[in-house]
Amino acid sequence: MSNLVPVPVPGADAPMQAAQINGRAFVAFRPLCDSLGVDPDTQAKKLRGRSWATTVLSTVVAAD
C-alpha cells in the first residue's frame, strides 16, 4: 500500500509529493528536477555514474 507524503527538498519552493511504499519515499524524478530548475536528462546521466545512487523505472497507469 502507498500513501502520498510531503518530502522537503532543499532548494525547492515547496515540498514534493512522494509515494511512501513500505516506509520508503519514492519521488517522481522529472517533476523533482523541474521544481529545482535542472535538466532531468543531465541529472539522470550524473546519477548513473554514482555508485551510491539507485534509480528505479516504474511504469504506472492512471485510473480513468
N, CA, C, O and CB atoms as a CASP TS submission, in Angstrom:
PFRMAT TS
TARGET T0000
AUTHOR 0000-0000-0000
METHOD Language model
MODEL 1
PARENT N/A
ATOM      1  N   MET     1       0.846  -1.171   0.000  1.00  0.00           N
ATOM      2  CA  MET     1       0.000   0.000   0.000  1.00  0.00           C
ATOM      3  C   MET     1       0.890   1.233   0.000  1.00  0.00           C
ATOM      4  O   MET     1       1.969   1.227   0.594  1.00  0.00           O
ATOM      5  CB  MET     1      -0.962  -0.001   1.216  1.00  0.00           C
ATOM      6  N   SER     2       0.443   2.280  -0.661  1.00  0.00           N
ATOM      7  CA  SER     2       1.219   3.510  -0.702  1.00  0.00           C
ATOM      8  C   SER     2       0.357   4.691  -0.279  1.00  0.00           C
ATOM      9  O   SER     2      -0.855   4.710  -0.496  1.00  0.00           O
ATOM     10  CB  SER     2       1.795   3.741  -2.107  1.00  0.00           C
ATOM     11  N   ASN     3       1.001   5.663   0.322  1.00  0.00           N
ATOM     12  CA  ASN     3       0.368   6.914   0.713  1.00  0.00           C
ATOM     13  C   ASN     3       1.212   8.046   0.160  1.00  0.00           C
ATOM     14  O   ASN     3       2.426   7.904   0.018  1.00  0.00           O
ATOM     15  CB  ASN     3       0.214   7.023   2.267  1.00  0.00           C
ATOM     16  N   LEU     4       0.581   9.168  -0.153  1.00  0.00           N
ATOM     17  CA  LEU     4       1.341  10.334  -0.572  1.00  0.00           C
ATOM     18  C   LEU     4       1.782  11.094   0.672  1.00  0.00           C
ATOM     19  O   LEU     4       0.989  11.358   1.576  1.00  0.00           O
ATOM     20  CB  LEU     4       0.503  11.245  -1.518  1.00  0.00           C
ATOM     21  N   VAL     5       3.062  11.438   0.697  1.00  0.00           N
ATOM     22  CA  VAL     5       3.625  12.177   1.818  1.00  0.00           C
ATOM     23  C   VAL     5       4.450  13.336   1.272  1.00  0.00           C
ATOM     24  O   VAL     5       5.061  13.206   0.211  1.00  0.00           O
ATOM     25  CB  VAL     5       4.491  11.252   2.727  1.00  0.00           C
ATOM     26  N   PRO     6       4.479  14.472   1.980  1.00  0.00           N
ATOM     27  CA  PRO     6       5.332  15.573   1.546  1.00  0.00           C
ATOM     28  C   PRO     6       6.782  15.300   1.927  1.00  0.00           C
ATOM     29  O   PRO     6       7.066  14.836   3.031  1.00  0.00           O
ATOM     30  CB  PRO     6       4.857  16.901   2.160  1.00  0.00           C
ATOM     31  N   VAL     7       7.692  15.590   1.009  1.00  0.00           N
ATOM     32  CA  VAL     7       9.119  15.411   1.256  1.00  0.00           C
ATOM     33  C   VAL     7       9.798  16.759   1.035  1.00  0.00           C
ATOM     34  O   VAL     7       9.750  17.297  -0.071  1.00  0.00           O
ATOM     35  CB  VAL     7       9.733  14.299   0.324  1.00  0.00           C
ATOM     36  N   PRO     8      10.434  17.318   2.078  1.00  0.00           N
ATOM     37  CA  PRO     8      11.106  18.596   1.882  1.00  0.00           C
ATOM     38  C   PRO     8      12.305  18.433   0.945  1.00  0.00           C
ATOM     39  O   PRO     8      13.066  17.472   1.054  1.00  0.00           O
ATOM     40  CB  PRO     8      11.556  19.180   3.233  1.00  0.00           C
ATOM     41  N   VAL     9      12.457  19.382   0.028  1.00  0.00           N
ATOM     42  CA  VAL     9      13.560  19.338  -0.934  1.00  0.00           C
ATOM     43  C   VAL     9      14.337  20.647  -0.830  1.00  0.00           C
ATOM     44  O   VAL     9      13.811  21.709  -1.163  1.00  0.00           O
ATOM     45  CB  VAL     9      13.034  19.108  -2.398  1.00  0.00           C
ATOM     46  N   PRO    10      15.595  20.577  -0.365  1.00  0.00           N
ATOM     47  CA  PRO    10      16.379  21.808  -0.290  1.00  0.00           C
ATOM     48  C   PRO    10      16.498  22.460  -1.667  1.00  0.00           C
ATOM     49  O   PRO    10      16.830  21.792  -2.646  1.00  0.00           O
ATOM     50  CB  PRO    10      17.777  21.519   0.284  1.00  0.00           C
ATOM     51  N   GLY    11      16.230  23.745  -1.740  1.00  0.00           N
ATOM     52  CA  GLY    11      16.318  24.466  -2.995  1.00  0.00           C
ATOM     53  C   GLY    11      14.993  24.599  -3.719  1.00  0.00           C
ATOM     54  O   GLY    11      14.878  25.391  -4.653  1.00  0.00           O
ATOM     55  N   ALA    12      13.997  23.843  -3.307  1.00  0.00           N
ATOM     56  CA  ALA    12      12.670  23.924  -3.938  1.00  0.00           C
ATOM     57  C   ALA    12      11.775  24.836  -3.110  1.00  0.00           C
ATOM     58  O   ALA    12      11.960  24.974  -1.901  1.00  0.00           O
ATOM     59  CB  ALA    12      12.025  22.507  -4.080  1.00  0.00           C
ATOM     60  N   ASP    13      10.808  25.455  -3.770  1.00  0.00           N
ATOM     61  CA  ASP    13       9.899  26.367  -3.080  1.00  0.00           C
ATOM     62  C   ASP    13       8.918  25.650  -2.158  1.00  0.00           C
ATOM     63  O   ASP    13       8.480  26.216  -1.157  1.00  0.00           O
ATOM     64  CB  ASP    13       9.134  27.179  -4.088  1.00  0.00           C
ATOM     65  N   ALA    14       8.578  24.431  -2.484  1.00  0.00           N
ATOM     66  CA  ALA    14       7.587  23.684  -1.715  1.00  0.00           C
ATOM     67  C   ALA    14       8.005  22.216  -1.653  1.00  0.00           C
ATOM     68  O   ALA    14       8.766  21.751  -2.501  1.00  0.00           O
ATOM     69  CB  ALA    14       6.168  23.829  -2.342  1.00  0.00           C
ATOM     70  N   PRO    15       7.513  21.493  -0.660  1.00  0.00           N
ATOM     71  CA  PRO    15       7.853  20.068  -0.598  1.00  0.00           C
ATOM     72  C   PRO    15       7.277  19.310  -1.790  1.00  0.00           C
ATOM     73  O   PRO    15       6.252  19.704  -2.346  1.00  0.00           O
ATOM     74  CB  PRO    15       7.341  19.453   0.710  1.00  0.00           C
ATOM     75  N   MET    16       7.937  18.227  -2.178  1.00  0.00           N
ATOM     76  CA  MET    16       7.459  17.364  -3.262  1.00  0.00           C
ATOM     77  C   MET    16       6.549  16.301  -2.667  1.00  0.00           C
ATOM     78  O   MET    16       6.730  15.882  -1.524  1.00  0.00           O
ATOM     79  CB  MET    16       8.651  16.708  -4.039  1.00  0.00           C
ATOM     80  N   GLN    17       5.582  15.877  -3.444  1.00  0.00           N
ATOM     81  CA  GLN    17       4.744  14.764  -3.030  1.00  0.00           C
ATOM     82  C   GLN    17       5.448  13.470  -3.427  1.00  0.00           C
ATOM     83  O   GLN    17       5.903  13.325  -4.561  1.00  0.00           O
ATOM     84  CB  GLN    17       3.318  14.856  -3.668  1.00  0.00           C
ATOM     85  N   ALA    18       5.533  12.555  -2.507  1.00  0.00           N
ATOM     86  CA  ALA    18       6.194  11.281  -2.756  1.00  0.00           C
ATOM     87  C   ALA    18       5.257  10.157  -2.358  1.00  0.00           C
ATOM     88  O   ALA    18       4.415  10.316  -1.474  1.00  0.00           O
ATOM     89  CB  ALA    18       7.535  11.182  -1.986  1.00  0.00           C
ATOM     90  N   ALA    19       5.411   9.035  -3.010  1.00  0.00           N
ATOM     91  CA  ALA    19       4.668   7.839  -2.629  1.00  0.00           C
ATOM     92  C   ALA    19       5.478   7.127  -1.558  1.00  0.00           C
ATOM     93  O   ALA    19       6.656   6.832  -1.759  1.00  0.00           O
ATOM     94  CB  ALA    19       4.396   6.901  -3.866  1.00  0.00           C
ATOM     95  N   GLN    20       4.861   6.854  -0.437  1.00  0.00           N
ATOM     96  CA  GLN    20       5.540   6.115   0.621  1.00  0.00           C
ATOM     97  C   GLN    20       5.134   4.655   0.503  1.00  0.00           C
ATOM     98  O   GLN    20       3.970   4.302   0.691  1.00  0.00           O
ATOM     99  CB  GLN    20       5.195   6.688   2.038  1.00  0.00           C
ATOM    100  N   ILE    21       6.112   3.815   0.191  1.00  0.00           N
ATOM    101  CA  ILE    21       5.864   2.396  -0.011  1.00  0.00           C
ATOM    102  C   ILE    21       6.769   1.624   0.935  1.00  0.00           C
ATOM    103  O   ILE    21       7.993   1.740   0.874  1.00  0.00           O
ATOM    104  CB  ILE    21       6.107   1.978  -1.496  1.00  0.00           C
ATOM    105  N   ASN    22       6.159   0.839   1.804  1.00  0.00           N
ATOM    106  CA  ASN    22       6.897   0.061   2.795  1.00  0.00           C
ATOM    107  C   ASN    22       7.884   0.914   3.580  1.00  0.00           C
ATOM    108  O   ASN    22       9.007   0.488   3.848  1.00  0.00           O
ATOM    109  CB  ASN    22       7.632  -1.074   2.118  1.00  0.00           C
ATOM    110  N   GLY    23       7.456   2.131   3.950  1.00  0.00           N
ATOM    111  CA  GLY    23       8.274   3.001   4.772  1.00  0.00           C
ATOM    112  C   GLY    23       9.326   3.810   4.031  1.00  0.00           C
ATOM    113  O   GLY    23      10.054   4.578   4.659  1.00  0.00           O
ATOM    114  N   ARG    24       9.428   3.665   2.720  1.00  0.00           N
ATOM    115  CA  ARG    24      10.408   4.408   1.924  1.00  0.00           C
ATOM    116  C   ARG    24       9.679   5.377   1.005  1.00  0.00           C
ATOM    117  O   ARG    24       8.626   5.052   0.456  1.00  0.00           O
ATOM    118  CB  ARG    24      11.308   3.443   1.099  1.00  0.00           C
ATOM    119  N   ALA    25      10.246   6.570   0.841  1.00  0.00           N
ATOM    120  CA  ALA    25       9.631   7.588  -0.012  1.00  0.00           C
ATOM    121  C   ALA    25      10.204   7.491  -1.418  1.00  0.00           C
ATOM    122  O   ALA    25      11.420   7.415  -1.596  1.00  0.00           O
ATOM    123  CB  ALA    25       9.854   9.007   0.570  1.00  0.00           C
ATOM    124  N   PHE    26       9.332   7.495  -2.411  1.00  0.00           N
ATOM    125  CA  PHE    26       9.711   7.462  -3.816  1.00  0.00           C
ATOM    126  C   PHE    26       9.165   8.708  -4.484  1.00  0.00           C
ATOM    127  O   PHE    26       7.967   8.985  -4.418  1.00  0.00           O
ATOM    128  CB  PHE    26       9.189   6.174  -4.518  1.00  0.00           C
ATOM    129  N   VAL    27      10.057   9.468  -5.135  1.00  0.00           N
ATOM    130  CA  VAL    27       9.681  10.730  -5.763  1.00  0.00           C
ATOM    131  C   VAL    27       9.788  10.575  -7.273  1.00  0.00           C
ATOM    132  O   VAL    27      10.707   9.928  -7.775  1.00  0.00           O
ATOM    133  CB  VAL    27      10.577  11.899  -5.260  1.00  0.00           C
ATOM    134  N   ALA    28       8.846  11.170  -7.991  1.00  0.00           N
ATOM    135  CA  ALA    28       8.914  11.182  -9.452  1.00  0.00           C
ATOM    136  C   ALA    28      10.068  12.085  -9.865  1.00  0.00           C
ATOM    137  O   ALA    28      10.119  13.250  -9.470  1.00  0.00           O
ATOM    138  CB  ALA    28       7.561  11.668 -10.086  1.00  0.00           C
ATOM    139  N   PHE    29      10.979  11.564 -10.643  1.00  0.00           N
ATOM    140  CA  PHE    29      12.234  12.222 -10.965  1.00  0.00           C
ATOM    141  C   PHE    29      12.061  13.497 -11.785  1.00  0.00           C
ATOM    142  O   PHE    29      12.619  14.537 -11.435  1.00  0.00           O
ATOM    143  CB  PHE    29      13.116  11.274 -11.704  1.00  0.00           C
ATOM    144  N   ARG    30      11.301  13.426 -12.861  1.00  0.00           N
ATOM    145  CA  ARG    30      11.162  14.589 -13.749  1.00  0.00           C
ATOM    146  C   ARG    30      10.500  15.775 -13.033  1.00  0.00           C
ATOM    147  O   ARG    30      11.015  16.888 -13.137  1.00  0.00           O
ATOM    148  CB  ARG    30      10.342  14.208 -14.994  1.00  0.00           C
ATOM    149  N   PRO    31       9.381  15.593 -12.309  1.00  0.00           N
ATOM    150  CA  PRO    31       8.819  16.735 -11.577  1.00  0.00           C
ATOM    151  C   PRO    31       9.781  17.294 -10.518  1.00  0.00           C
ATOM    152  O   PRO    31       9.800  18.499 -10.268  1.00  0.00           O
ATOM    153  CB  PRO    31       7.513  16.324 -10.911  1.00  0.00           C
ATOM    154  N   LEU    32      10.563  16.427  -9.908  1.00  0.00           N
ATOM    155  CA  LEU    32      11.556  16.890  -8.930  1.00  0.00           C
ATOM    156  C   LEU    32      12.574  17.795  -9.614  1.00  0.00           C
ATOM    157  O   LEU    32      12.868  18.883  -9.118  1.00  0.00           O
ATOM    158  CB  LEU    32      12.271  15.686  -8.253  1.00  0.00           C
ATOM    159  N   CYS    33      13.108  17.358 -10.741  1.00  0.00           N
ATOM    160  CA  CYS    33      14.080  18.176 -11.485  1.00  0.00           C
ATOM    161  C   CYS    33      13.454  19.472 -11.954  1.00  0.00           C
ATOM    162  O   CYS    33      14.091  20.524 -11.895  1.00  0.00           O
ATOM    163  CB  CYS    33      14.633  17.402 -12.687  1.00  0.00           C
ATOM    164  N   ASP    34      12.207  19.415 -12.423  1.00  0.00           N
ATOM    165  CA  ASP    34      11.519  20.621 -12.877  1.00  0.00           C
ATOM    166  C   ASP    34      11.372  21.633 -11.743  1.00  0.00           C
ATOM    167  O   ASP    34      11.554  22.832 -11.951  1.00  0.00           O
ATOM    168  CB  ASP    34      10.144  20.266 -13.445  1.00  0.00           C
ATOM    169  N   SER    35      11.041  21.149 -10.541  1.00  0.00           N
ATOM    170  CA  SER    35      10.856  22.068  -9.416  1.00  0.00           C
ATOM    171  C   SER    35      12.171  22.698  -8.986  1.00  0.00           C
ATOM    172  O   SER    35      12.181  23.799  -8.434  1.00  0.00           O
ATOM    173  CB  SER    35      10.222  21.341  -8.236  1.00  0.00           C
ATOM    174  N   LEU    36      13.286  22.009  -9.235  1.00  0.00           N
ATOM    175  CA  LEU    36      14.603  22.556  -8.899  1.00  0.00           C
ATOM    176  C   LEU    36      15.211  23.366 -10.038  1.00  0.00           C
ATOM    177  O   LEU    36      16.221  24.044  -9.855  1.00  0.00           O
ATOM    178  CB  LEU    36      15.545  21.436  -8.519  1.00  0.00           C
ATOM    179  N   GLY    37      14.592  23.292 -11.215  1.00  0.00           N
ATOM    180  CA  GLY    37      15.094  24.045 -12.357  1.00  0.00           C
ATOM    181  C   GLY    37      16.348  23.440 -12.974  1.00  0.00           C
ATOM    182  O   GLY    37      17.190  24.165 -13.504  1.00  0.00           O
ATOM    183  N   VAL    38      16.480  22.109 -12.909  1.00  0.00           N
ATOM    184  CA  VAL    38      17.632  21.438 -13.514  1.00  0.00           C
ATOM    185  C   VAL    38      17.156  20.496 -14.615  1.00  0.00           C
ATOM    186  O   VAL    38      16.003  20.066 -14.617  1.00  0.00           O
ATOM    187  CB  VAL    38      18.445  20.660 -12.444  1.00  0.00           C
ATOM    188  N   ASP    39      18.049  20.178 -15.550  1.00  0.00           N
ATOM    189  CA  ASP    39      17.715  19.314 -16.673  1.00  0.00           C
ATOM    190  C   ASP    39      17.659  17.853 -16.229  1.00  0.00           C
ATOM    191  O   ASP    39      18.662  17.327 -15.746  1.00  0.00           O
ATOM    192  CB  ASP    39      18.736  19.491 -17.807  1.00  0.00           C
ATOM    193  N   PRO    40      16.515  17.183 -16.380  1.00  0.00           N
ATOM    194  CA  PRO    40      16.375  15.801 -15.935  1.00  0.00           C
ATOM    195  C   PRO    40      17.338  14.832 -16.629  1.00  0.00           C
ATOM    196  O   PRO    40      17.867  13.926 -15.986  1.00  0.00           O
ATOM    197  CB  PRO    40      14.964  15.346 -16.162  1.00  0.00           C
ATOM    198  N   ASP    41      17.569  15.013 -17.928  1.00  0.00           N
ATOM    199  CA  ASP    41      18.445  14.087 -18.648  1.00  0.00           C
ATOM    200  C   ASP    41      19.882  14.184 -18.157  1.00  0.00           C
ATOM    201  O   ASP    41      20.560  13.168 -18.005  1.00  0.00           O
ATOM    202  CB  ASP    41      18.391  14.362 -20.148  1.00  0.00           C
ATOM    203  N   THR    42      20.345  15.400 -17.908  1.00  0.00           N
ATOM    204  CA  THR    42      21.699  15.588 -17.386  1.00  0.00           C
ATOM    205  C   THR    42      21.821  15.003 -15.984  1.00  0.00           C
ATOM    206  O   THR    42      22.819  14.358 -15.662  1.00  0.00           O
ATOM    207  CB  THR    42      22.072  17.080 -17.374  1.00  0.00           C
ATOM    208  N   GLN    43      20.816  15.226 -15.157  1.00  0.00           N
ATOM    209  CA  GLN    43      20.858  14.702 -13.793  1.00  0.00           C
ATOM    210  C   GLN    43      20.824  13.178 -13.786  1.00  0.00           C
ATOM    211  O   GLN    43      21.518  12.552 -12.985  1.00  0.00           O
ATOM    212  CB  GLN    43      19.690  15.256 -12.974  1.00  0.00           C
ATOM    213  N   ALA    44      20.024  12.568 -14.669  1.00  0.00           N
ATOM    214  CA  ALA    44      19.963  11.102 -14.750  1.00  0.00           C
ATOM    215  C   ALA    44      21.324  10.541 -15.141  1.00  0.00           C
ATOM    216  O   ALA    44      21.763   9.528 -14.596  1.00  0.00           O
ATOM    217  CB  ALA    44      18.886  10.650 -15.767  1.00  0.00           C
ATOM    218  N   LYS    45      21.989  11.198 -16.083  1.00  0.00           N
ATOM    219  CA  LYS    45      23.318  10.755 -16.503  1.00  0.00           C
ATOM    220  C   LYS    45      24.299  10.830 -15.338  1.00  0.00           C
ATOM    221  O   LYS    45      25.104   9.920 -15.137  1.00  0.00           O
ATOM    222  CB  LYS    45      23.824  11.606 -17.683  1.00  0.00           C
ATOM    223  N   LYS    46      24.232  11.904 -14.580  1.00  0.00           N
ATOM    224  CA  LYS    46      25.117  12.052 -13.422  1.00  0.00           C
ATOM    225  C   LYS    46      24.835  10.972 -12.381  1.00  0.00           C
ATOM    226  O   LYS    46      25.767  10.417 -11.799  1.00  0.00           O
ATOM    227  CB  LYS    46      24.953  13.448 -12.795  1.00  0.00           C
ATOM    228  N   LEU    47      23.561  10.671 -12.142  1.00  0.00           N
ATOM    229  CA  LEU    47      23.214   9.653 -11.148  1.00  0.00           C
ATOM    230  C   LEU    47      23.690   8.262 -11.554  1.00  0.00           C
ATOM    231  O   LEU    47      24.122   7.474 -10.713  1.00  0.00           O
ATOM    232  CB  LEU    47      21.712   9.634 -10.927  1.00  0.00           C
ATOM    233  N   ARG    48      23.607   7.966 -12.856  1.00  0.00           N
ATOM    234  CA  ARG    48      24.070   6.650 -13.323  1.00  0.00           C
ATOM    235  C   ARG    48      25.567   6.462 -13.076  1.00  0.00           C
ATOM    236  O   ARG    48      26.041   5.329 -13.001  1.00  0.00           O
ATOM    237  CB  ARG    48      23.763   6.479 -14.819  1.00  0.00           C
ATOM    238  N   GLY    49      26.311   7.554 -12.951  1.00  0.00           N
ATOM    239  CA  GLY    49      27.741   7.488 -12.716  1.00  0.00           C
ATOM    240  C   GLY    49      28.128   7.403 -11.249  1.00  0.00           C
ATOM    241  O   GLY    49      29.316   7.330 -10.933  1.00  0.00           O
ATOM    242  N   ARG    50      27.160   7.411 -10.351  1.00  0.00           N
ATOM    243  CA  ARG    50      27.433   7.366  -8.906  1.00  0.00           C
ATOM    244  C   ARG    50      27.108   5.987  -8.342  1.00  0.00           C
ATOM    245  O   ARG    50      26.029   5.446  -8.585  1.00  0.00           O
ATOM    246  CB  ARG    50      26.617   8.450  -8.163  1.00  0.00           C
ATOM    247  N   SER    51      28.040   5.431  -7.596  1.00  0.00           N
ATOM    248  CA  SER    51      27.830   4.088  -7.046  1.00  0.00           C
ATOM    249  C   SER    51      26.735   4.056  -5.980  1.00  0.00           C
ATOM    250  O   SER    51      26.092   3.023  -5.788  1.00  0.00           O
ATOM    251  CB  SER    51      29.127   3.563  -6.455  1.00  0.00           C
ATOM    252  N   TRP    52      26.516   5.168  -5.290  1.00  0.00           N
ATOM    253  CA  TRP    52      25.534   5.201  -4.211  1.00  0.00           C
ATOM    254  C   TRP    52      24.115   5.468  -4.706  1.00  0.00           C
ATOM    255  O   TRP    52      23.155   5.271  -3.961  1.00  0.00           O
ATOM    256  CB  TRP    52      25.921   6.250  -3.204  1.00  0.00           C
ATOM    257  N   ALA    53      23.970   5.913  -5.950  1.00  0.00           N
ATOM    258  CA  ALA    53      22.651   6.301  -6.462  1.00  0.00           C
ATOM    259  C   ALA    53      21.892   5.096  -6.995  1.00  0.00           C
ATOM    260  O   ALA    53      22.443   4.251  -7.701  1.00  0.00           O
ATOM    261  CB  ALA    53      22.792   7.357  -7.564  1.00  0.00           C
ATOM    262  N   THR    54      20.633   5.040  -6.644  1.00  0.00           N
ATOM    263  CA  THR    54      19.763   3.982  -7.142  1.00  0.00           C
ATOM    264  C   THR    54      18.568   4.627  -7.826  1.00  0.00           C
ATOM    265  O   THR    54      17.891   5.471  -7.239  1.00  0.00           O
ATOM    266  CB  THR    54      19.306   3.033  -5.991  1.00  0.00           C
ATOM    267  N   THR    55      18.313   4.235  -9.049  1.00  0.00           N
ATOM    268  CA  THR    55      17.129   4.713  -9.749  1.00  0.00           C
ATOM    269  C   THR    55      16.280   3.525 -10.138  1.00  0.00           C
ATOM    270  O   THR    55      16.796   2.450 -10.444  1.00  0.00           O
ATOM    271  CB  THR    55      17.509   5.548 -10.993  1.00  0.00           C
ATOM    272  N   VAL    56      14.988   3.723 -10.124  1.00  0.00           N
ATOM    273  CA  VAL    56      14.041   2.666 -10.469  1.00  0.00           C
ATOM    274  C   VAL    56      13.057   3.239 -11.464  1.00  0.00           C
ATOM    275  O   VAL    56      12.482   4.303 -11.234  1.00  0.00           O
ATOM    276  CB  VAL    56      13.307   2.107  -9.205  1.00  0.00           C
ATOM    277  N   LEU    57      12.861   2.548 -12.558  1.00  0.00           N
ATOM    278  CA  LEU    57      11.867   2.965 -13.536  1.00  0.00           C
ATOM    279  C   LEU    57      10.607   2.142 -13.300  1.00  0.00           C
ATOM    280  O   LEU    57      10.611   0.918 -13.436  1.00  0.00           O
ATOM    281  CB  LEU    57      12.395   2.792 -15.002  1.00  0.00           C
ATOM    282  N   SER    58       9.537   2.832 -12.948  1.00  0.00           N
ATOM    283  CA  SER    58       8.263   2.168 -12.704  1.00  0.00           C
ATOM    284  C   SER    58       7.233   2.719 -13.673  1.00  0.00           C
ATOM    285  O   SER    58       7.033   3.930 -13.757  1.00  0.00           O
ATOM    286  CB  SER    58       7.800   2.357 -11.235  1.00  0.00           C
ATOM    287  N   THR    59       6.593   1.842 -14.390  1.00  0.00           N
ATOM    288  CA  THR    59       5.529   2.257 -15.285  1.00  0.00           C
ATOM    289  C   THR    59       4.211   2.160 -14.534  1.00  0.00           C
ATOM    290  O   THR    59       3.900   1.131 -13.933  1.00  0.00           O
ATOM    291  CB  THR    59       5.506   1.392 -16.580  1.00  0.00           C
ATOM    292  N   VAL    60       3.442   3.237 -14.574  1.00  0.00           N
ATOM    293  CA  VAL    60       2.150   3.245 -13.893  1.00  0.00           C
ATOM    294  C   VAL    60       1.089   3.690 -14.874  1.00  0.00           C
ATOM    295  O   VAL    60       1.363   4.421 -15.825  1.00  0.00           O
ATOM    296  CB  VAL    60       2.170   4.168 -12.645  1.00  0.00           C
ATOM    297  N   VAL    61      -0.116   3.240 -14.629  1.00  0.00           N
ATOM    298  CA  VAL    61      -1.254   3.627 -15.446  1.00  0.00           C
ATOM    299  C   VAL    61      -2.280   4.244 -14.532  1.00  0.00           C
ATOM    300  O   VAL    61      -2.698   3.636 -13.547  1.00  0.00           O
ATOM    301  CB  VAL    61      -1.845   2.418 -16.228  1.00  0.00           C
ATOM    302  N   ALA    62      -2.685   5.455 -14.861  1.00  0.00           N
ATOM    303  CA  ALA    62      -3.668   6.140 -14.031  1.00  0.00           C
ATOM    304  C   ALA    62      -5.047   5.544 -14.243  1.00  0.00           C
ATOM    305  O   ALA    62      -5.395   5.122 -15.346  1.00  0.00           O
ATOM    306  CB  ALA    62      -3.684   7.639 -14.336  1.00  0.00           C
ATOM    307  N   ALA    63      -5.814   5.516 -13.187  1.00  0.00           N
ATOM    308  CA  ALA    63      -7.197   5.027 -13.286  1.00  0.00           C
ATOM    309  C   ALA    63      -8.033   6.081 -14.002  1.00  0.00           C
ATOM    310  O   ALA    63      -7.935   7.270 -13.701  1.00  0.00           O
ATOM    311  CB  ALA    63      -7.796   4.709 -11.869  1.00  0.00           C
ATOM    312  N   ASP    64      -8.847   5.644 -14.941  1.00  0.00           N
ATOM    313  CA  ASP    64      -9.711   6.581 -15.677  1.00  0.00           C
ATOM    314  C   ASP    64     -11.024   6.789 -14.937  1.00  0.00           C
ATOM    315  O   ASP    64     -11.881   7.543 -15.399  1.00  0.00           O
ATOM    316  CB  ASP    64      -9.985   6.065 -17.107  1.00  0.00           C
TER
END
